[in-house]
């Protein structure tokens, strides 16, 4: 009988976190969720933050539950999280301040200030990253403008997964895939972008060596092992950026490099897998980003506001005493008339937390469209807007790389919204292959297995995904209405 290996993935998302154990036996992977918990921002007088201490407690609870369920037979643990947010540590390794949330308003106006200090074309040439106010670079620039005393006290910069990896193992790392999300990293030099940091007044000394995914860091700290019952368990770096882990789990058929992928969740991220970073001017004009992947791959991609719109609608209605489940919301959207109006989900009005239904109605009024009134109409506008933006991003991506991408693989928790999956097929005119839902945890687990030499390659890992998880396939059924709606979208959004 083939030996079974157990790997624990701690997967932190913007809305929730989970602990999932993957048991690998031969070419079959089975999953067992052992802990799940909510995540979200906390507002303090100085702004919007993450509650990293509560997350740390939940992480240890997840390790303990996994160790108990698998009778202390875990080979390793790996942790992934979202990009761009960070913490600063002093010389003793102490956390200097509670990390800010990327939706905090301190980055308002920072793009203009950054371009005053260095032209946008030069920033892109050094970093290859799309311009978004939430990027690490502009968060750090805001600190520089405020003459933050934290820079004087700081010894090391760590992203969110780096912070938790340090607390787990005692080793301070800057993992590669998450470093590439910061717009502080040079993808061609494979090192921090010193000229950009200098122009922004950000101290380059706080950025440490970059560590590749699949690297074993060491055993869990004795204090963590004792508290969780996970003695002798290795910490192995997966692709610590959650999208990097998710894309590692795309169930690609061997010999088909011409696919697109969408990681669907709070954010939708649409991209292609390429062998080298693309920093040509056309890429910058379309505001695509280059982020590091596993086994020498790069992700040429674009962030699209995803189910954040639906999540915030749900939160607003709950606050008004009208709680709805996501299934109920999907049914309301499915029953509403198609294309009452179109929205660009990436308009800056939709970025901060707030009353999303009112914002959608106001956007439609301001763009001289019919204003959706019912919950179903509002949700329909949101989901159709996301799907239409998929089409726009896919067409732009194909123009950049010079080839048609088919099929479109959609992975991640957002595939539970089957209506959006079908809309994606209709809007793009492509076959959509949806699954696996826990792609991020699966990719995390499989990179751990590669790091411990229990799988030989990324291609072998993807064959495990194909053998273990059956996808759902959505075919475009009718283009009726989508072409006209797409033309309306192009009229109300900034052109690429």
N, C-alpha and C positions, 0 to 999 in steps of 0.2 A: 504493500500500500504506500502511496506517495505521502511524504510527510506534509503536514499542514503547518503553515506559518501564519501568525496573527499579528496584524499591524493596526495600531490605533491612529486614526485621523482626528485631530481637533480642527474643526472647520468653523471659523468665525466669520459671519456675514454681518451686513449692516443692520439687519432686522432680527437675526437669531444666530445662535451658535449650536453646535452639535458635536457629540463624540460618537464616532462610528468605528467599529472594529471590522476590518476586512480579513477574512480567512482564505488564504490562497492554497489550493491543493491542485497540483498539476496546472492545467490551463483554466481552472474554474475559480472564480472569486465569489464568495458570499459575504453579505453585509449584515451586521447587527448593530442597530442604534442603541446606545447605552445611556445617553443623556442628551437632553435638548433644553435650551433656555433662551429667553428673550434677550435682545440687545437693542439699544437705542441711545439717543443723545440725552444728556443731562444739562439743563441750563443753569448756569451760575451767574453772579453779578458781572463777571468779566467776559461772559460769552458761553458758547456751546461746547461741551466737552464729552469725551467718552468716560464711562465709569470703569476704568481699567482694573481697579481693585476688586470690584464685583466680578468682572470677567475672569480675573485670576482665580477667584474662589470657585467659579463654575468650571474652569478648566481642571482644577484639582478634583472637583467632584466627579467630572467625567472620567478622569484617569482612574480614580478609586472604583467607580462603578464598573469600568471595563476590566480592571484587574480582578475584581471579585467575580465577575461573570465568567471570565476565562481562566480563573484559578491561577492567577499570576503566571500565565503562559503567553505574555505579550513579547514579541520579538523587539518591537520598537514603537515609538510614538513620533508623529510629525504634526506640525501646526501650520496652518495657512490662515490668512486674513485678507482684508481689503488693502488697497494701496494708498499711497500719498500721505497718510497721517503718520505722526512720529512722536518720539519722546527724546528728551535729553537727559544724560546721566552725568554725574560729577565724577571726580577721580576715584572715589570710593565705590562707584557703581550705583549710587543712590539716585532715585528718580527725582528730578528737580522740580517738576510741575506736572499737573494732570494734563494729559494730551488733549488738544483741541479736536473738535469734530470738523471734518472737511466742509460742512455746510455753514460753519461760523462766518459771520459777516466781516471779519477783520480783513479778508482778502479783497473786499470791494475796492476797485480802483487800482489794484496792484498790477494788472496787466499793463495799463498805460504807464505806470511808473517804471516797470521793468523795461518796456520798449524805449523809454527815455534814456535809460542807462545802457542798453544794448539793443540794436535793431532786432526785430523779431526773426528776420532771416538768419542772423548770426546765432541767436539762441537755438533755433531749430537745427542749424548746421552742427552745433556742438552736442545737442541732446536728442534730436529726432523724435521729440515728444509733442503731442497735440497741445494746443493752448487752451487751458481751462483754469478759471480763477482758483479752483480748489487745489491745484497742484502744490506739492511740497514747496517748490521754488518760491511761490508767491506767499505761502504761509511764512516761510523763513524771511522773505523780503519785508513782510509786515512787521516782524520782530525787529529787523534791522532798522526800519524807519522809526520804530518806537524806542530805539536804543535799549532793547531789552537787556537787563543785567544777567539774564540766563546765559547769554553767549559767553560772558566772562567766567561764569561758574562751570560751564559745560566742558566735559572731556570727550564724550562720545555721543554721536547721533545714532539713533536706532529707529527703524520703522516699527509699527505695532507688532508684527510677528517677531521681529528681532528682540523686542522687549520681553515678550513672553518666553522666547527661547532662552534668553539670558536668565530669567527667573527659574526656568526649568532645569537648566544645566550648569549655570555659572559661567558659560562661555558667551562673550559678546561677539556677535557676527553681524555683518551686513549682507543678507542673502541677495543673490544676483537678481532674481526675477522681480522682487519688490523694489530693489534699488533702481531698476530701470523705469519704474513708474514715477519717479520723483521729479523729473526734469532737472535733476542735478547730476546726471550720469551721462557720460559720453559713450554711446553704444559701439562706436568704431574703435576707440582706444581701450574699451573695456575698463574704464576707470572713471573716477569722479571728474566732472566738467569744471576744472579749476578756473578757466577764464570767466565762465558764467557766474560761479560763486563769488569770485573777486569783484566783478562788476556790480553785483547786488549787495556787497558789503557783508557777505556771509562767511564766517571763518572756515576755511577749508580743513583746518587741523582736526575738526571734530568728526570727520568722515574716515572710517577705517577700511581695512582690506575687504574685498568682496568675495563671498564664498558661494560656490556653485551648488545648485540643487542636487540632492543625492548624497551630500556629504554627511557622514556620521560625525556628530559633534562630541559625543561622550555619553556616559550614563547620567540618568536623572540624579540631581543632587540628593545626598543622603536624607536631608530634611523633607524633600518632596517624596522620595521613595517611602520613607517611614509613614508620612501622613496619608499616602494613597495606597500603600501596600504593593507598590510596583518596583520592588527591588530588582536590580540587575537589568533594567530596561534601557535600551539605547534611545537617545534622541537623534533622529536623522532628519536633515533638512529636506522637505519636499520642495516643489516650486511654492515658495511661501506666499506669493501673490495668488489669491484664490483663482483668478482667471487662468494663470499659468498652470495650476493643477487641473482645472476643468478641461482645458484644451488638450492636456496630456491624455485625457480619457475619451477623446472623440473616437468613435468606433469606425475608423477609416478602413475601407477595403484596401488591401494591399495593391500597390501600383496605381492608386488614384490620388495624385497630389493636387488636383484641380477642384478642391472643395472649399466652400466658405463655412464658417462656423459663427454661431451666435451663442454667447453665454447669457442666459436669460434669468433675470432676477430683479432686484431693486434697480440695478442698471442693466441694460442690454449692451453687450459689447460685440460688435460684428467685425470679423476680420478674416485673414487668410494666413496660412503658415508659410513663411519664406525662410531662405537659408542665410540671408544677410540683411542688416538694417537698410532701409530705403530712406535716404535723406534728400532726395531731389526736390527741386522747387515745387513741382506739381504735387508732391506729397504734402508739403507744407501748406500749399494753397487750399487743399482739400482738408487740412487739419487732421490728418491721420497720425497715428503714433506708432513707434517702434518699441515693443516690450520684449524682454528676454523670455525664452521658453526653456524647455528641457532638451538635453542632448544636442545642443548647438542650433536649435531652431529659434526663430524670431516670430513674433506675432505682429503683423501689420494690421492695425485695427483702429476702430473709432468707437468711443463711448456714445451711447444713445440713452437718453432717459427712458427707463423701462417701467417696470411695474410699481415704481415709486409713485406714479400718478394714481394708480389704483389703491395702493397702501395708504396714501394720504387722504384720498376720498373716504376710505373706510374709517380712518381715524377721526376725520371731521364729523362724519355721521354718527359715530359712536359717542363723540362729545356732545352731540345734539340729542342724545337719547334714542338713536335709531341704529342699533348694532346690526350688522349684516355679516354673514360668513362670505368667504371668497367665492364659494360655489353659488350662493344666492346672487352675488354681484355679477358673476359670469352669466347666469341665467337672465338677469335683467338686461345685460348688454346684448345678449343673443336675440332677445325679443324686441329690441328697439329697431327703428327704421335705419337703414344704412346711410351713411354719409350726411347726417344733418348739418355738419360743419367739419372743417379739418383744422388741426392744430399742429404746430411744430413742437414736439415734446421737449426739444432742447432749448426752447426760448428761456432766457434767464428768469422770467417770471415764475417758472415752475421749479426752480432749483431749491429755494429754502423751504423748510417746513411751514405749513400754514393751511388755510382753508382752500384746499385744492378745487372743490366744486365751484366755489365762487371765482377762483382764478381762471378756470376753464371757460366759464360763462363770460367773464370780462374780456378774455382774450378774443373770443368769438365776436363779441360786440365791437371791440376795438378794430378788428379786421373786417368789419362790415359783413358778417355772416349771420345766419340764423342762430339764435342763442338757445342751446339745449336747456330744457327745463326739468325733465324727469331724471331720476337717478340712472335709469337705463340709457337715456340719451347721452348723459354726461360720460358714462363708462364706455359707451360705444365710440364716442368721439376720441376718448383717450386711447383705447385699444387700436382703433383704425389709424390714429396718428402714429402710434409706435410702429405698426406694420408698414405704413407708407414711408416712414423714415428709414426702415430697413431697406426698402427698395432704393431710396436715394443713396444710402451709404454703399449698398452693393454695387450699383452702377458706377459710383465714383471709384470704388476699389478696383473694379474690373478695368476701368480706364487707366488707372495707375499701373497695374501690373500687366495689362495687355492680353488678358485671356478671360474667357467665360468660366465662371465658377458654378459648378452644379455637381452634387446636390448641396443644399444648405443644411448643415447639422446644427440643431438647436439642443443645447445641453443645460443642465442646472435646474433649480427648483421652479423656475418660471414655466417649464414645460407642462406643469400641472394645469396651466390655463390653456386648455385645448382650443378654445376659441381663438386665442392669439396665435397659436401654431397654424391654424387653418388660414387666418388672415395673412400670416406671413407667406404661406404658399400662394394665396391669391394675389397679394400685392407684388411679389417678386416674379411670379410665373415659374417658379422652380419647385422641384420636389423637396420637401422638408422631411428630414429624418430626425425625429425627436427622441432624445434619450442618450445616456441615462440621466435620471433625475438627480442622483447624487454624484454627478460627474466630478465635482470638486473633491469630495472625500475619496472617490475612486482613484483619481489622478494622484492625490496625496499618497494614498496607500501604495500604488504601483511604483511611484518614484522611490518610496522607502525600500521596496523590494529590489529595485535596481541598485540602490545605494548599498544594500547588504548582499548584492551579487546573487540574489535568488531569482532574478529575471535578468536577461542579458542585454535588453535594448528597449527603446521606446516602441519600436515596431512590434516586438514580442509582447509588450504590455498592452498595446492596442488590440492584439489578437485575443488576449484574455478578456478584454471588454466585449469584443464581438461574440466570444463563446459564452459569456456569462449573462448578458443583459439584452433582451429583445427590444429593439426600438419600435416606435410607432411611426408610420409613414403617412404623410399628408400630401396629396396631389392637388395642384390648382384645378378647380372645377369650373370657374367662370371668371372672366376678366371684366364682367359687366360692372360698370361704375368705378372700378379701380383706376383706370387710366385717367378719367375725368377728375377724380379726386386727387390723383397725383399732380395733375396740372394745377389744381387749386392750391395744393401744398407748396408747389414751387413759387407760386405767386406771393405767398405769405411768409416765406422764409428767406434767409440770406442765401444767395447763390454760392455754390462751391466755386 
